[in-house]
């Protein structure tokens, strides 16, 4: 049996993502444009220091066959959503994910093969545009995501590829060795019981 624990620490950043927008604002009254203004909007996203953890286990049921199990956290490093900040944010969703998986692994002379399933669950919030109020504003909504992924992975060794190519070449060339020098002995007739 093999067991593994991994910890991931992501340092925070005061300048994770930055964007500058050139925008034109039009203020209308009674269907007529009253004021037109042009401005530049700079948006800077920050992140917090975040720690995540991953656990994995491999249980051998045969010398070359095992069962795999694992779980992992994936917490978002983004700052909390504040709809009142409005357009001063680039990201409108913040989700924390919890992942788990299970699979089968086969070890051969030619390489390894892994077949399994991974389950993802995300929970957090979003700040969607609420067009039911005047003027339109960002709201706040809870978000839940579920995901299921089939996994097929493996590896081949370069030596096994070379051996397969060499064997194929021998089959194509027909180099099965020299022909026999003597004729095979004749078959004997079956013995009859009296």
N, C-alpha and C positions, 0 to 999 in steps of 0.2 A: 504494500500500500504506500502511496505517496500523498503527502499533504503539503499545501503551499498557502502562505499568507502574504499578501502584498499590500502596502500602504502607499498612497499617492498624495503628495502635498503640492498644491498649486499656489504659488505666491500671488497676492493681489496686485493689481495694476491700476495706476491712476490714469492711464491713457490706453485702455484696452482697444477701443474702437473710436475713431474720430471721423466726422464728416462735416463738410461745409456745403450749404445749400444757398444758391441765389434764388430769391423768391420775389414775386410781385403780388402785392395784396390789393384787392379792389373792394371798396366799401360801397354798397348799393343801398339806396333808399327809394322805395316805391318803384323798383324796377329800373332805376337810373343810376349809373355809376357816378358816385359823388367824389370819392377820393381814391387816387392810385398812388401807391408807394412801393419802392423797391428797397430790399434790404438783404443782408447776408446773415444766415443763421448757422452758427457753429454748434455741433452736438458732440459731446465727449462722454463716452461710456466708461465707467469704472467697474472693477471687480474686487471681490473680497478674497482673502486667503481661505482656501477650501481644502479639506482633507477627505479622501475617499478610501474605502477598504475593499479588498477582494479576497475571497477564500476559494480554494479548489482542492479536490481530492480525486485520486485515481486508485481504484480497487481492481487488482488483478484477479480474474477468475480462472485464468490459464496463463502459462508463461508468455504467450504472445497476444493475449486478448484481455481488455480491461473495460471497466465502466468508469465514466467521467461525471463528476458533479461539480458545480461551481455557483457562486453568488457574488454580486458586486453592487456597490452603491455608486451613484453618479450624481452628486449634488451640484447644483448650479452655483457658479461663482458670481452671477450677476447681482446687482443691488435690487432690493425690494421694489416692486412696481408701485408707482405713485401716479395714478391717473391725473391728479391735479397738476402734475408737472407738464402734462400735455406733450407738445411737440419737441420738448427738450430731451426725448429718449429715442434711441434707435431701435431697441428691442422691445416688443410689445408682449412677450410671453416669458415666463420664468418657470421652468419645470425641473423637479428633482426626479431622477430615475432610479429604479431598483430592478436589477437584472438577475436572472437565474437560468441555469442551463443543465442539461443532462445529455449524455451521449455514449457511444460505443467507440472503442479504438482498437484497431488491429495492427500489429507489428509484423511485417514480413521481411523476407530477404530483399525484396524489391523496393520497399518503402513503407510508409505508414498511411492508414486510412481512418478518418474520423467521420462519423455520422451522428447527428444529434439535433436537438431542439433548443432554442433560446426564447425565454419569455421576458418581456419588458413591461414594466408598469411605471408610468409617469404621472406625477401629481404636482399641481401648482396653480398658477393663476395667469390670466391674460388681461390686457387692457384694450378691448375692442372699441371701435368708434360707435357711439350711441347716437343715431340719427333721429331718434324719437323726441329729443329735446331741442329747443331752440335757444341759443345756437348749439350746433352739434358739439359733443364733448366725448372724451374718453371715459369709458365705464370700467367696471371691474367684474371679472367672471372667474369662477373656479373651472379648472381644466383637469380632466383625467384621460390618460391614454393607455391603451393596451396593445401589445404587439406580440406576435409569435413568428419566429423565423426558423426555417429549416437550414441546417448547417451541413455542408459536405466539404471536407478539407482533407488534404493529404500531402505527401511528399514522395518523391522518387529519388533514389541515389543515382549519381552519374555512372557508377560502376554497373548497376543493373541495366541501365539504358544501353551502355556499350555492349554488355553481354547479349542482350536481346537483338541488337543490330548484327552482331557477329553470328549468332545462331541463325538469324534470318538469311544472312549472306551464304552460310553453308548450305541451307536448304535450297536456295535459288541456284547455286553453283552445282549442286548435286554431289558434293564431296562427301560421300558416305563411306570412304575408305576403298582400298583396292578390291577388285573382284576375287572370289575364292579361286585357288589354284586347282583344287580337286573337286570332282563331282560329288554331290551329297550321296550318302548310301541309299540304296533303294529301300522303299518301304516294305516291311514284312507283312505278309497276309495275316489276318487275324486268326488266332487259334480257335478251332471248333471243339466244343466239348462233346464227347460221345456218350 
